[in-house]
Structure formats: C-alpha cells, structure tokens
Amino acid sequence: MASDNYYGSVKMLGLDLDNTVIDYGPAYPIVARHLGIDSGLMDRASIRKALLTDSGDEEWQRFQSCLYTWGLKSARPAEGLDELLDFCQSNQVPVSIISHKTARTPERFGAHDLRFPALEWLGSWGLTPGRVPPENVHFCPTRELKVQTVRTLQCHVFVDDLAEVVDEPTMPRATTRLHFGSREEACLDHAHVQNLSEVVSWLTDN
C-alpha cells in the first residue's frame, strides 16, 4: 500500500449506521402507509417535515420506532457500500460502525429491541461478521457517547448523514468528517459525499 496516499494513514474509518450504512429509502413509504400517513409523502425529508409540523416530535418518534424495527425488512445497504468495504479490505483500512441507538424504543411505543434487529440486518446482508467484525459495531445511547467512541477508536475519517453530528464541536479535531446525503442537505463546513463510493474517491484523491 503506497504510503503517499491518504488512505495509507487511515487507521480507522467510522461509519454511522441508520441512513448511512442502511438505506431506508424503500421502507419509508411502507411504514408511512402502515401508519396512515399521506400517501403523497414517500421520502424521509417530506415525512419528517410533515410529522414534525403537524404533531411535534411524538409522531416522528413513533414513525422511527416502526422504521428501525420491522421497517428494517424493507431496507437495503446504501449505494456504494460494497465498493467502500471492498476498498477498505483491499487496503487494510479497519472499519467501525458507530451508531447513536438506544437499546429499545420508548415504552409508549412498545419498548421493542432496536439493536438486535440492526445486528440481524447486518448479518442478513453479509456485512457482519464477514466484512465488519462484530466487535467493530458500536451502539451508543447518546450523541455524546457516540462522539466519545469516535474519539476512543481514533477514527481518522467519520461518515454521518446528520449535519448536527458532523458539526458537533466536541468531535475530535484529528477526525475528518464527511457529511453523507443529498446536495440539498450538504454541510457547508465539511466535505460532502452523495454515496459511499465517493468516500473511496475522497480517500484516494486526498
């Protein structure tokens, strides 16, 4: 591995889980229909905006409780994930998945296990244990602990879809943060990727 490439110095690549490694695109309309939400709302941005506007945080939390449990059956790996993991494996770049995920949904939504379904989904797509070791999958009950895990693992690069995580001021300065998502949601202060294949390009070009 050539030492003059950036990825030659990357000791750990960190990836967020929900809406980063996991693409819930196909699941959003299915969960929306199940909950009786306007059939014209088919994607995360429109559903989230409508629920937060109409009923505050409560109905959005209910939606997420369904999405992150039985909705996982309709989710798929994010575009470019295979290419990124193949690249990391070929170049001996360790990968960790670091997720802000509580152990269960709120009691009022059934207190359903959130972590086991996520681990089961990773296994069903062959992502663990074959490509990401189980010990490299970390669930953190708070954003603060997620940031602390990024620091503890000494992630050289961390990819997350949430601007508030990417912009988090307590993130270690040594960690390069890549914001993942559409151009419309791009974080102005950090590098941006629209799919995980672009992370490969970013690693090889920097």
ZAMAR-753596 format. One record per residue: residue in three letters; x, y, z of N, C-alpha, C, O, CB in turn. Coordinates in steps of 0.05 Angstrom, whole numbers, plus 5000, padded with zeros to 4 digits. Glycine has a CB too. Layout:
! residues N
(r 'ALA',(X,Y,Z),(X,Y,Z),(X,Y,Z),(X,Y,Z),(X,Y,Z))
...
//
This chain:
! residues 206
(r 'MET',(5017,4976,5000),(5000,5000,5000),(5018,5025,5000),(5035,5028,5017),(4981,5000,5024))
(r 'ALA',(5013,5042,4981),(5030,5066,4978),(5027,5085,5001),(5005,5093,5008),(5025,5080,4952))
(r 'SER',(5049,5093,5014),(5048,5110,5037),(5041,5138,5031),(5034,5153,5048),(5074,5108,5052))
(r 'ASP',(5043,5147,5005),(5037,5174,4998),(5008,5179,4993),(5000,5202,4988),(5053,5183,4974))
(r 'ASN',(4991,5158,4993),(4962,5161,4991),(4951,5166,5019),(4961,5156,5039),(4949,5137,4979))
(r 'TYR',(4930,5183,5020),(4918,5189,5046),(4909,5164,5060),(4913,5161,5084),(4894,5208,5042))
(r 'TYR',(4896,5145,5045),(4885,5122,5059),(4907,5105,5071),(4901,5087,5088),(4869,5106,5039))
(r 'GLY',(4932,5109,5063),(4953,5094,5076),(4957,5101,5105),(4969,5086,5120),(4979,5099,5061))
(r 'SER',(4947,5125,5113),(4950,5134,5141),(4924,5131,5156),(4923,5137,5180),(4959,5162,5142))
(r 'VAL',(4903,5121,5144),(4877,5118,5157),(4877,5092,5174),(4877,5070,5164),(4854,5117,5137))
(r 'LYS',(4877,5096,5200),(4878,5073,5218),(4850,5063,5225),(4847,5040,5234),(4893,5080,5244))
(r 'MET',(4830,5080,5222),(4802,5071,5226),(4783,5089,5211),(4785,5114,5213),(4796,5072,5257))
(r 'LEU',(4765,5077,5196),(4743,5091,5183),(4718,5086,5198),(4710,5062,5202),(4740,5082,5153))
(r 'GLY',(4705,5106,5207),(4680,5103,5222),(4656,5110,5205),(4656,5129,5190),(4680,5121,5247))
(r 'LEU',(4635,5093,5207),(4611,5097,5192),(4587,5098,5210),(4584,5081,5228),(4607,5075,5170))
(r 'ASP',(4570,5118,5207),(4544,5117,5221),(4527,5094,5209),(4534,5084,5188),(4529,5145,5217))
(r 'LEU',(4506,5086,5223),(4490,5063,5214),(4465,5072,5200),(4462,5068,5176),(4483,5046,5238))
(r 'ASP',(4446,5083,5214),(4420,5090,5203),(4422,5113,5183),(4432,5134,5189),(4400,5096,5225))
(r 'ASN',(4412,5108,5159),(4412,5128,5137),(4440,5134,5127),(4444,5154,5113),(4398,5153,5146))
(r 'THR',(4459,5117,5134),(4486,5119,5124),(4494,5091,5113),(4494,5088,5088),(4507,5128,5146))
(r 'VAL',(4499,5072,5130),(4503,5044,5121),(4477,5033,5111),(4476,5019,5091),(4515,5027,5144))
(r 'ILE',(4456,5038,5126),(4429,5028,5119),(4414,5049,5104),(4410,5071,5113),(4413,5019,5145))
(r 'ASP',(4404,5042,5080),(4387,5059,5064),(4358,5050,5069),(4350,5029,5061),(4394,5057,5033))
(r 'TYR',(4343,5068,5082),(4315,5062,5088),(4296,5071,5067),(4272,5071,5070),(4308,5075,5115))
(r 'GLY',(4307,5080,5044),(4290,5091,5023),(4266,5075,5016),(4244,5085,5016),(4306,5095,4998))
(r 'PRO',(4269,5048,5011),(4245,5032,5005),(4226,5028,5028),(4202,5022,5024),(4254,5005,4995))
(r 'ALA',(4236,5032,5053),(4219,5027,5076),(4202,5051,5083),(4180,5047,5095),(4237,5020,5100))
(r 'TYR',(4210,5075,5077),(4195,5099,5085),(4166,5098,5075),(4148,5102,5092),(4208,5124,5074))
(r 'PRO',(4160,5093,5050),(4132,5093,5041),(4116,5070,5053),(4092,5072,5058),(4130,5092,5011))
(r 'ILE',(4129,5047,5058),(4115,5024,5070),(4107,5031,5099),(4084,5025,5106),(4134,4999,5070))
(r 'VAL',(4125,5042,5114),(4118,5050,5142),(4097,5072,5142),(4079,5072,5158),(4143,5059,5157))
(r 'ALA',(4100,5091,5123),(4081,5113,5121),(4052,5103,5116),(4033,5111,5129),(4089,5133,5099))
(r 'ARG',(4050,5084,5097),(4023,5073,5091),(4012,5058,5115),(3988,5060,5121),(4025,5054,5067))
(r 'HIS',(4029,5043,5129),(4021,5028,5153),(4010,5046,5174),(3990,5040,5188),(4044,5012,5164))
(r 'LEU',(4022,5070,5177),(4013,5089,5198),(3992,5108,5188),(3984,5126,5203),(4037,5104,5208))
(r 'GLY',(3983,5105,5163),(3962,5122,5153),(3970,5150,5147),(3954,5169,5148),(3940,5123,5173))
(r 'ILE',(3996,5153,5140),(4006,5179,5133),(4000,5185,5103),(4000,5166,5087),(4036,5181,5138))
(r 'ASP',(3996,5210,5097),(3990,5219,5069),(4007,5203,5049),(4031,5203,5050),(3995,5249,5066))
(r 'SER',(3993,5190,5031),(4007,5173,5011),(4025,5188,4993),(4042,5177,4979),(3987,5157,4995))
(r 'GLY',(4022,5214,4992),(4039,5231,4975),(4067,5235,4987),(4085,5245,4973),(4026,5257,4970))
(r 'LEU',(4070,5228,5012),(4096,5232,5026),(4111,5205,5025),(4103,5186,5038),(4092,5241,5055))
(r 'MET',(4132,5204,5010),(4145,5179,5005),(4174,5178,5014),(4186,5156,5014),(4144,5173,4976))
(r 'ASP',(4186,5200,5022),(4214,5200,5029),(4218,5212,5057),(4200,5224,5068),(4231,5216,5008))
(r 'ARG',(4243,5208,5067),(4249,5216,5094),(4244,5246,5099),(4231,5253,5119),(4278,5209,5101))
(r 'ALA',(4254,5263,5081),(4252,5291,5086),(4223,5301,5087),(4216,5316,5105),(4266,5306,5063))
(r 'SER',(4206,5291,5069),(4178,5301,5068),(4162,5289,5092),(4146,5303,5103),(4165,5293,5042))
(r 'ILE',(4167,5264,5098),(4153,5252,5121),(4161,5265,5147),(4144,5271,5164),(4159,5221,5122))
(r 'ARG',(4187,5269,5151),(4196,5281,5176),(4185,5310,5178),(4176,5317,5200),(4227,5282,5176))
(r 'LYS',(4186,5325,5157),(4176,5352,5158),(4146,5353,5165),(4138,5369,5181),(4181,5366,5131))
(r 'ALA',(4131,5335,5152),(4102,5335,5157),(4096,5327,5186),(4079,5340,5199),(4088,5315,5138))
(r 'LEU',(4109,5307,5196),(4103,5297,5223),(4112,5318,5244),(4098,5322,5264),(4117,5271,5228))
(r 'LEU',(4135,5330,5240),(4144,5350,5260),(4127,5375,5259),(4123,5388,5279),(4173,5357,5254))
(r 'THR',(4116,5381,5235),(4099,5405,5232),(4072,5400,5245),(4061,5417,5258),(4096,5413,5203))
(r 'ASP',(4061,5376,5240),(4033,5370,5248),(4031,5363,5278),(4010,5370,5290),(4022,5348,5232))
(r 'SER',(4051,5350,5289),(4046,5338,5316),(4071,5340,5334),(4072,5326,5354),(4038,5310,5313))
(r 'GLY',(4090,5356,5327),(4114,5357,5343),(4130,5332,5340),(4129,5319,5319),(4106,5361,5372))
(r 'ASP',(4146,5326,5360),(4165,5304,5358),(4152,5276,5362),(4164,5256,5355),(4187,5308,5378))
(r 'GLU',(4129,5275,5374),(4117,5250,5383),(4112,5231,5359),(4120,5208,5360),(4090,5255,5397))
(r 'GLU',(4099,5240,5338),(4093,5223,5316),(4117,5215,5299),(4119,5194,5288),(4072,5236,5298))
(r 'TRP',(4137,5233,5299),(4162,5226,5285),(4177,5204,5301),(4188,5186,5289),(4181,5251,5283))
(r 'GLN',(4176,5205,5327),(4187,5184,5344),(4173,5158,5339),(4185,5136,5338),(4187,5191,5374))
(r 'ARG',(4147,5159,5337),(4131,5135,5331),(4139,5123,5304),(4143,5099,5302),(4100,5141,5332))
(r 'PHE',(4141,5140,5285),(4149,5131,5258),(4177,5118,5259),(4180,5096,5248),(4150,5155,5238))
(r 'GLN',(4196,5130,5272),(4223,5119,5274),(4223,5092,5289),(4238,5074,5282),(4242,5138,5288))
(r 'SER',(4206,5089,5309),(4204,5064,5324),(4195,5041,5306),(4205,5019,5308),(4184,5067,5347))
(r 'CYS',(4178,5047,5287),(4170,5027,5267),(4192,5022,5246),(4198,5000,5239),(4144,5035,5253))
(r 'LEU',(4203,5044,5237),(4224,5043,5216),(4247,5026,5224),(4257,5009,5209),(4233,5071,5208))
(r 'TYR',(4257,5030,5249),(4282,5018,5258),(4277,4990,5270),(4296,4978,5280),(4295,5036,5279))
(r 'THR',(4253,4980,5269),(4247,4953,5278),(4237,4936,5254),(4253,4926,5239),(4226,4952,5301))
(r 'TRP',(4211,4934,5251),(4201,4918,5228),(4206,4931,5201),(4206,4917,5181),(4171,4912,5232))
(r 'GLY',(4210,4957,5200),(4215,4970,5175),(4242,4962,5163),(4247,4965,5139),(4215,5000,5179))
(r 'LEU',(4260,4952,5180),(4286,4943,5170),(4284,4921,5148),(4302,4919,5132),(4303,4932,5193))
(r 'LYS',(4262,4906,5149),(4259,4885,5129),(4259,4896,5101),(4265,4881,5082),(4233,4869,5134))
(r 'SER',(4251,4921,5098),(4250,4933,5071),(4274,4951,5064),(4275,4962,5043),(4224,4949,5069))
(r 'ALA',(4292,4953,5083),(4316,4970,5079),(4337,4955,5063),(4336,4930,5061),(4328,4979,5106))
(r 'ARG',(4357,4970,5053),(4378,4958,5037),(4404,4972,5043),(4404,4993,5055),(4371,4960,5006))
(r 'PRO',(4427,4960,5036),(4452,4973,5040),(4454,4998,5023),(4444,4999,5001),(4476,4954,5033))
(r 'ALA',(4467,5019,5034),(4470,5044,5019),(4486,5041,4994),(4503,5023,4992),(4483,5065,5037))
(r 'GLU',(4480,5057,4974),(4494,5057,4949),(4524,5061,4953),(4532,5080,4967),(4482,5078,4930))
(r 'GLY',(4539,5044,4942),(4569,5046,4944),(4581,5033,4968),(4605,5033,4970),(4576,5075,4944))
(r 'LEU',(4564,5021,4985),(4576,5008,5009),(4594,4985,5002),(4615,4982,5014),(4553,4998,5027))
(r 'ASP',(4585,4968,4983),(4602,4945,4975),(4629,4955,4965),(4650,4944,4972),(4588,4929,4953))
(r 'GLU',(4629,4975,4948),(4654,4985,4937),(4672,4996,4960),(4696,4991,4960),(4649,5007,4917))
(r 'LEU',(4660,5011,4978),(4676,5022,5000),(4688,5000,5018),(4712,5001,5025),(4659,5040,5017))
(r 'LEU',(4672,4980,5025),(4682,4958,5042),(4703,4941,5027),(4723,4933,5039),(4659,4940,5051))
(r 'ASP',(4699,4937,5001),(4720,4923,4986),(4746,4939,4985),(4768,4927,4989),(4710,4918,4957))
(r 'PHE',(4744,4965,4982),(4768,4982,4981),(4782,4980,5008),(4806,4977,5009),(4760,5011,4975))
(r 'CYS',(4767,4982,5030),(4779,4982,5056),(4792,4955,5062),(4814,4954,5074),(4758,4988,5078))
(r 'GLN',(4779,4933,5054),(4791,4907,5058),(4816,4903,5042),(4836,4892,5052),(4770,4885,5050))
(r 'SER',(4816,4913,5017),(4840,4910,5000),(4863,4927,5010),(4887,4919,5006),(4833,4918,4971))
(r 'ASN',(4857,4949,5023),(4878,4967,5032),(4882,4967,5062),(4895,4984,5073),(4871,4995,5023))
(r 'GLN',(4871,4946,5075),(4875,4942,5103),(4868,4966,5120),(4882,4974,5139),(4904,4934,5109))
(r 'VAL',(4845,4978,5113),(4834,5000,5129),(4812,4989,5146),(4791,4980,5136),(4823,5023,5110))
(r 'PRO',(4815,4988,5173),(4794,4978,5190),(4769,4996,5189),(4771,5020,5186),(4805,4976,5219))
(r 'VAL',(4746,4983,5192),(4721,4997,5191),(4705,4992,5217),(4703,4969,5225),(4704,4989,5166))
(r 'SER',(4695,5013,5229),(4677,5010,5251),(4650,5024,5245),(4649,5045,5232),(4689,5023,5277))
(r 'ILE',(4629,5012,5254),(4602,5024,5252),(4595,5035,5280),(4596,5020,5300),(4581,5003,5242))
(r 'ILE',(4589,5061,5280),(4584,5074,5306),(4557,5087,5304),(4553,5106,5290),(4607,5095,5313))
(r 'SER',(4538,5077,5320),(4510,5085,5317),(4500,5097,5343),(4505,5087,5365),(4493,5062,5309))
(r 'HIS',(4486,5120,5341),(4471,5131,5363),(4444,5116,5364),(4425,5124,5350),(4466,5162,5361))
(r 'LYS',(4443,5095,5380),(4418,5078,5380),(4414,5068,5409),(4430,5054,5420),(4421,5054,5361))
(r 'THR',(4391,5076,5420),(4384,5066,5447),(4378,5036,5445),(4374,5025,5423),(4360,5082,5458))
(r 'ALA',(4376,5023,5468),(4371,4994,5469),(4343,4988,5460),(4339,4967,5447),(4376,4983,5497))
(r 'ARG',(4324,5005,5466),(4296,4999,5460),(4281,5024,5451),(4289,5046,5456),(4282,4986,5484))
(r 'THR',(4258,5019,5437),(4241,5042,5431),(4228,5052,5457),(4229,5037,5477),(4218,5033,5410))
(r 'PRO',(4218,5076,5457),(4204,5086,5482),(4182,5067,5491),(4170,5054,5475),(4193,5114,5477))
(r 'GLU',(4178,5066,5517),(4158,5048,5529),(4131,5052,5516),(4116,5033,5511),(4156,5053,5559))
(r 'ARG',(4123,5077,5509),(4097,5082,5498),(4094,5072,5470),(4072,5070,5459),(4092,5112,5498))
(r 'PHE',(4117,5064,5457),(4116,5052,5431),(4123,5023,5431),(4130,5011,5411),(4135,5067,5412))
(r 'GLY',(4121,5011,5455),(4124,4982,5457),(4150,4972,5468),(4153,4948,5473),(4121,4970,5431))
(r 'ALA',(4169,4990,5473),(4195,4982,5484),(4208,4959,5469),(4218,4940,5480),(4192,4974,5514))
(r 'HIS',(4207,4961,5442),(4218,4940,5425),(4248,4943,5423),(4259,4965,5423),(4205,4941,5397))
(r 'ASP',(4261,4920,5421),(4291,4919,5418),(4299,4933,5392),(4288,4927,5371),(4301,4890,5419))
(r 'LEU',(4317,4952,5394),(4327,4966,5370),(4354,4955,5360),(4359,4956,5336),(4330,4995,5376))
(r 'ARG',(4369,4944,5377),(4397,4936,5370),(4398,4908,5357),(4412,4905,5337),(4415,4936,5394))
(r 'PHE',(4383,4889,5367),(4384,4862,5355),(4374,4863,5326),(4387,4850,5309),(4367,4843,5372))
(r 'PRO',(4352,4876,5320),(4344,4877,5291),(4365,4890,5273),(4369,4881,5251),(4318,4893,5289))
(r 'ALA',(4380,4909,5283),(4401,4922,5267),(4424,4902,5263),(4434,4900,5241),(4412,4947,5281))
(r 'LEU',(4431,4887,5284),(4452,4867,5281),(4443,4844,5262),(4459,4834,5246),(4460,4855,5308))
(r 'GLU',(4418,4837,5264),(4407,4816,5247),(4407,4825,5218),(4414,4810,5200),(4378,4809,5256))
(r 'TRP',(4400,4851,5213),(4401,4862,5186),(4429,4862,5175),(4433,4854,5152),(4389,4890,5186))
(r 'LEU',(4449,4870,5191),(4476,4870,5182),(4485,4842,5174),(4499,4838,5154),(4495,4881,5204))
(r 'GLY',(4477,4822,5190),(4484,4794,5183),(4470,4784,5159),(4481,4769,5143),(4477,4777,5207))
(r 'SER',(4444,4792,5155),(4429,4782,5132),(4440,4792,5106),(4436,4779,5085),(4400,4791,5135))
(r 'TRP',(4454,4815,5106),(4466,4825,5081),(4496,4818,5079),(4510,4828,5062),(4463,4855,5080))
(r 'GLY',(4505,4801,5097),(4533,4792,5096),(4553,4813,5104),(4577,4810,5098),(4539,4783,5069))
(r 'LEU',(4544,4833,5119),(4563,4854,5127),(4578,4847,5152),(4601,4855,5156),(4547,4880,5132))
(r 'THR',(4565,4832,5170),(4578,4821,5193),(4572,4791,5194),(4550,4783,5186),(4570,4835,5220))
(r 'PRO',(4591,4774,5202),(4618,4781,5211),(4638,4783,5188),(4662,4790,5193),(4627,4761,5231))
(r 'GLY',(4630,4778,5164),(4649,4775,5142),(4664,4800,5135),(4688,4798,5128),(4635,4766,5118))
(r 'ARG',(4651,4823,5136),(4665,4848,5126),(4670,4868,5148),(4689,4883,5146),(4648,4860,5104))
(r 'VAL',(4653,4869,5167),(4658,4886,5191),(4656,4868,5216),(4635,4857,5221),(4637,4910,5193))
(r 'PRO',(4678,4865,5230),(4677,4847,5254),(4656,4856,5274),(4652,4880,5278),(4704,4847,5268))
(r 'PRO',(4642,4837,5286),(4620,4844,5305),(4630,4863,5327),(4615,4880,5337),(4609,4819,5318))
(r 'GLU',(4655,4859,5335),(4666,4877,5357),(4670,4905,5347),(4675,4923,5363),(4692,4865,5367))
(r 'ASN',(4668,4910,5321),(4671,4937,5310),(4644,4951,5305),(4643,4972,5293),(4687,4936,5284))
(r 'VAL',(4623,4938,5316),(4596,4951,5314),(4590,4961,5342),(4588,4946,5361),(4575,4931,5304))
(r 'HIS',(4586,4988,5344),(4582,5001,5369),(4556,5016,5370),(4550,5032,5352),(4606,5020,5375))
(r 'PHE',(4540,5010,5391),(4515,5024,5395),(4518,5043,5419),(4526,5034,5440),(4491,5004,5399))
(r 'CYS',(4511,5068,5415),(4514,5088,5436),(4487,5100,5443),(4473,5109,5425),(4534,5110,5427))
(r 'PRO',(4480,5101,5468),(4453,5111,5476),(4450,5141,5473),(4428,5152,5473),(4447,5103,5504))
(r 'THR',(4473,5156,5471),(4471,5185,5468),(4491,5194,5447),(4510,5180,5440),(4477,5199,5495))
(r 'ARG',(4486,5219,5437),(4505,5230,5417),(4532,5235,5430),(4553,5232,5417),(4494,5256,5406))
(r 'GLU',(4532,5242,5455),(4557,5247,5469),(4575,5222,5470),(4599,5224,5466),(4552,5257,5498))
(r 'LEU',(4562,5199,5475),(4577,5174,5476),(4585,5166,5448),(4606,5153,5445),(4560,5152,5489))
(r 'LYS',(4570,5173,5428),(4578,5167,5400),(4603,5183,5394),(4622,5171,5382),(4555,5175,5381))
(r 'VAL',(4604,5208,5401),(4628,5224,5396),(4652,5213,5411),(4674,5212,5401),(4623,5254,5403))
(r 'GLN',(4646,5205,5436),(4668,5194,5452),(4679,5168,5440),(4703,5163,5441),(4658,5188,5481))
(r 'THR',(4661,5152,5428),(4670,5127,5415),(4687,5134,5390),(4707,5120,5385),(4646,5110,5406))
(r 'VAL',(4679,5154,5375),(4696,5163,5352),(4723,5170,5362),(4743,5164,5349),(4682,5187,5338))
(r 'ARG',(4724,5184,5385),(4750,5193,5396),(4766,5168,5406),(4790,5166,5401),(4745,5212,5419))
(r 'THR',(4753,5151,5421),(4766,5127,5432),(4778,5109,5410),(4800,5099,5413),(4747,5111,5450))
(r 'LEU',(4763,5106,5389),(4772,5089,5367),(4792,5103,5349),(4804,5091,5331),(4748,5079,5350))
(r 'GLN',(4796,5129,5353),(4815,5145,5338),(4809,5143,5308),(4826,5138,5291),(4844,5136,5343))
(r 'CYS',(4783,5148,5302),(4775,5148,5274),(4788,5171,5259),(4785,5194,5267),(4744,5150,5271))
(r 'HIS',(4803,5164,5238),(4814,5185,5221),(4793,5199,5204),(4794,5222,5198),(4836,5174,5204))
(r 'VAL',(4772,5183,5196),(4750,5193,5180),(4724,5182,5192),(4723,5159,5199),(4754,5184,5150))
(r 'PHE',(4704,5199,5193),(4678,5190,5202),(4656,5201,5183),(4656,5225,5176),(4672,5200,5232))
(r 'VAL',(4638,5183,5175),(4617,5190,5156),(4590,5188,5169),(4583,5168,5181),(4618,5171,5131))
(r 'ASP',(4574,5210,5167),(4548,5211,5181),(4529,5227,5164),(4537,5247,5151),(4551,5223,5209))
(r 'ASP',(4503,5219,5164),(4483,5234,5148),(4472,5258,5163),(4460,5276,5150),(4461,5216,5141))
(r 'LEU',(4476,5260,5189),(4464,5282,5204),(4484,5305,5207),(4506,5303,5217),(4456,5272,5232))
(r 'ALA',(4475,5329,5198),(4491,5353,5199),(4499,5359,5228),(4521,5368,5234),(4477,5376,5187))
(r 'GLU',(4480,5354,5247),(4486,5361,5275),(4508,5344,5287),(4522,5352,5305),(4461,5358,5291))
(r 'VAL',(4511,5320,5276),(4534,5303,5285),(4560,5312,5272),(4580,5314,5285),(4528,5273,5279))
(r 'VAL',(4558,5316,5246),(4582,5325,5231),(4592,5352,5242),(4617,5356,5244),(4576,5328,5201))
(r 'ASP',(4574,5369,5250),(4581,5396,5261),(4587,5396,5291),(4594,5416,5302),(4559,5415,5254))
(r 'GLU',(4583,5373,5304),(4586,5372,5333),(4614,5383,5341),(4635,5372,5333),(4583,5343,5342))
(r 'PRO',(4614,5404,5357),(4640,5417,5364),(4658,5400,5381),(4683,5405,5382),(4635,5442,5379))
(r 'THR',(4647,5379,5395),(4665,5362,5411),(4678,5339,5396),(4693,5324,5407),(4649,5351,5434))
(r 'MET',(4671,5337,5370),(4684,5317,5354),(4715,5322,5354),(4723,5345,5353),(4673,5317,5324))
(r 'PRO',(4731,5301,5356),(4760,5305,5356),(4770,5319,5331),(4761,5313,5309),(4774,5278,5359))
(r 'ARG',(4788,5338,5335),(4798,5354,5312),(4813,5336,5292),(4814,5343,5269),(4816,5376,5322))
(r 'ALA',(4825,5314,5302),(4840,5297,5284),(4822,5281,5266),(4832,5269,5247),(4858,5279,5301))
(r 'THR',(4796,5280,5271),(4778,5265,5254),(4767,5282,5231),(4755,5303,5236),(4755,5254,5271))
(r 'THR',(4771,5272,5207),(4759,5285,5184),(4730,5276,5182),(4724,5252,5182),(4774,5278,5157))
(r 'ARG',(4711,5295,5180),(4683,5288,5180),(4672,5292,5152),(4675,5313,5139),(4667,5306,5200))
(r 'LEU',(4659,5271,5142),(4646,5272,5115),(4616,5271,5119),(4606,5252,5132),(4656,5248,5097))
(r 'HIS',(4602,5291,5108),(4573,5291,5110),(4561,5276,5087),(4568,5281,5064),(4563,5321,5110))
(r 'PHE',(4544,5257,5093),(4532,5239,5073),(4503,5246,5068),(4487,5248,5087),(4535,5210,5083))
(r 'GLY',(4496,5250,5043),(4468,5255,5036),(4466,5271,5011),(4485,5273,4995),(4455,5270,5059))
(r 'SER',(4442,5282,5006),(4437,5297,4982),(4451,5324,4983),(4458,5334,5004),(4407,5301,4978))
(r 'ARG',(4456,5335,4959),(4469,5362,4958),(4453,5383,4972),(4464,5402,4983),(4473,5370,4928))
(r 'GLU',(4426,5380,4972),(4409,5400,4985),(4414,5401,5015),(4409,5422,5028),(4380,5394,4979))
(r 'GLU',(4423,5378,5026),(4427,5377,5055),(4456,5381,5063),(4464,5377,5086),(4417,5351,5066))
(r 'ALA',(4473,5388,5043),(4502,5389,5048),(4509,5408,5070),(4498,5430,5074),(4516,5397,5023))
(r 'CYS',(4529,5399,5086),(4541,5415,5108),(4562,5433,5096),(4581,5423,5083),(4553,5396,5131))
(r 'LEU',(4560,5458,5099),(4578,5477,5086),(4607,5475,5097),(4626,5481,5082),(4568,5505,5088))
(r 'ASP',(4609,5468,5122),(4636,5469,5134),(4652,5443,5132),(4675,5442,5141),(4632,5476,5163))
(r 'HIS',(4641,5423,5120),(4654,5397,5118),(4651,5385,5090),(4632,5392,5075),(4644,5378,5139))
(r 'ALA',(4669,5367,5083),(4668,5354,5057),(4641,5338,5056),(4631,5329,5076),(4692,5335,5053))
(r 'HIS',(4631,5334,5032),(4605,5322,5028),(4607,5300,5007),(4620,5302,4987),(4584,5343,5019))
(r 'VAL',(4593,5278,5013),(4591,5255,4994),(4562,5248,4990),(4546,5248,5009),(4607,5231,5003))
(r 'GLN',(4554,5242,4965),(4526,5234,4959),(4522,5205,4961),(4499,5196,4964),(4518,5245,4932))
(r 'ASN',(4542,5189,4958),(4541,5160,4962),(4567,5150,4972),(4587,5165,4973),(4533,5145,4935))
(r 'LEU',(4568,5125,4982),(4592,5116,4995),(4615,5109,4976),(4638,5107,4985),(4585,5091,5011))
(r 'SER',(4609,5107,4950),(4630,5104,4931),(4648,5129,4931),(4672,5128,4926),(4619,5099,4903))
(r 'GLU',(4635,5152,4936),(4650,5177,4937),(4670,5179,4960),(4689,5194,4959),(4631,5201,4938))
(r 'VAL',(4665,5163,4980),(4685,5161,5002),(4710,5149,4992),(4732,5157,5000),(4673,5145,5026))
(r 'VAL',(4708,5128,4975),(4731,5116,4962),(4747,5137,4946),(4771,5139,4949),(4723,5092,4944))
(r 'SER',(4732,5152,4930),(4745,5173,4914),(4758,5194,4932),(4780,5203,4926),(4725,5186,4895))
(r 'TRP',(4745,5201,4953),(4756,5220,4972),(4782,5210,4985),(4801,5225,4987),(4735,5227,4994))
(r 'LEU',(4782,5185,4993),(4806,5174,5005),(4829,5172,4986),(4852,5176,4994),(4800,5146,5016))
(r 'THR',(4824,5166,4961),(4845,5163,4942),(4855,5189,4931),(4878,5191,4921),(4837,5145,4919))
(r 'ASP',(4838,5210,4931),(4845,5236,4920),(4857,5255,4940),(4868,5275,4932),(4821,5249,4907))
(r 'ASN',(4855,5249,4966),(4865,5267,4986),(4890,5256,5000),(4902,5270,5018),(4844,5273,5007))
//
